[in-house]
Amino acid sequence: MMKMNTKKKIFAIAIIFSGVFAIAAQTATAKSVVVYTDNRTYHLGDEDFQSRNWKSLHGECYTAFFDVPFSTRSLILKLQTYGAEAKNRISLNGEWVDTLPPQGLKKPNKWTGYRSVYITLDSYIYGDDKLKICAARVKYPEFPGDKDDFQIRKIRIMIER
């Protein structure tokens, strides 16, 4: 075993700790910060179904109020959907920013795993914000003005640090 004098030991420990600090700093900058969580289930759309698979109608839109602790130009919306057939609208602070894509099947009456929508904004946001998810009109309506009926749950809004 090699012997080190005290100065060399202190120098070696300083290098190790600085390396650990640098790795921790890199990891922290790459992580997402959750700024909003809601685990409840919501039925969005315009028809109230009498079925054990469907919650009572919440309305055409779901609204989330959240606080962004630092300036950012991007959000990540993660959620699970059931029955999403249309390109349902996502707005932030009253401005349309993206769509929640359909599940890809006609009458997709099953829960998805987590779906992610990466939202890039034209300008920075900071502080109090409002995100809305609203039911859009369906491609093949059953009646005039028919909106998509779908459910959402396990909603997360995140920002990159």
N, C-alpha and C positions, 0 to 999 in steps of 0.2 A: 504494500500500500504506500502511495506517495504522500509525503508529509508536506504541508503548506504552512508558511508562516502566517501570522495574524493579518498582515496587510493584504496578502494574496487571497486569504479566505474572505475578507470583507469585500474585496473587489469582485471576486467570483459570485458572492451572494448578491451584490448590487446588480451585476449583469443578469443573473437569473431573474431577480424581481423586476427589473426593467423590461425584460422579455415577456414575463407573465403579464405585466401591466399593459404592454403594447398589444398582446394577443387579446386581453380582456377588452381593451378599447376598440379594437377592430370588430370583435364579436358584438359589442354593444351598439356600434353604429349600423350594423347590418340587421338588427332586430326590428320587428314591428312592435308598435305600442298600441294596445287595445284602448280605444277611447269610448267605446259603447258596446254594451252587451244586453241582449234580451233573449231569454230562452223560451218565452211563451210562443204559442202557435196562433197565427192570424189568418183569417180567410178574407182575401181581397177580391173584389169583383162587384157584380150587380145582382146575383141570385142567391137566395138563402136556401141551401139544400137541406132536406131532412134525411140525413145519413150519419151513421156513427163514424164514418171516415172524415167528415167535414165538421169543422167548428162553425158556430154561428157567424153570420156575415159581419165583418168588422167595418166594411165600407170599401170605397174604391181605392183609397190610399192608406198607407202606413207611414207614420211620421216618427222620426228619431231625432231628439235634441241631444247634442253632445258638445264637448269643449275640446278644442285642439290646443294643446299646451305650448306648441311652438309652430312657427311658420312652415307651411308645406304646400306643395302643388299636386300632391297625389294622395288618394285614399284607396283602401282595399275594403270592399264590402264582401263579407262571407256569410252565407246562409244556406239553408236547405229549402227546397221547393217541392211542392206537390201539385201536379196538374197544370203547370205553366205552359200555355200553348202559344202565346203571343209575345212580341217584343215589348215587354212592360217597361214603362218609363221610370228612370231614376233622375231626381232633381236635387240640387244642392242650393240652399238659400234662394229658392224660387227660380233657378235657372236649370233647364234640362241639360244633363251632363253625360248620360249614357243610357243603355237599356239593359234589362235583365233578359237574356236570351231565353227562348222557349226550350223545353226539355228535349225537343226533337221527335216527339211522338204525337200522334193524334190521340186525344184523351189519355194523357200520361198520368194516370191516377195511381202514382206511387211516389214515395219520398226519394229524393236524390241524396247522395252524400253531400258534403260541403261543396258549394259552388262559389267561385271567386270572380268578382268583377273588379278589375283594376281601373280606377278612374283617374285620368290625368286632367288637371285643371289649367285653364288659360292664365289664371292669376293665383297668387298665394292666398291661403286662408289661415286664420288664426283666431282663437277665442271661441265664442258661441256660434254654433252652426246648426242647420236643420237639413236633414236628408229625408226625401220622400220617395217611396216606391208606389207607383200607381198602376192600376190595371188598364191595359190598352184594349182597343177594339180587336175582336177576333177576326181571323181571315175569312171564315165561313160562319157568319152569324146565324143564330137560331131565331132572332128577332131583330128589328131595326135598332141599331146602336148597341148591340150586344157586346159586353166587355168580357175579357178573360176572367174566369173564376179560378183562383189558385190560392194555395196556402204557403206561408213562409214560417220558418222557425229557426231557432238557434242563430240569431242575427248578431254579427260582429262587425264593427267598423274599426279599421286599423289604419295607422299611418306609419310610414317608414321613418326611422330615426336617422 
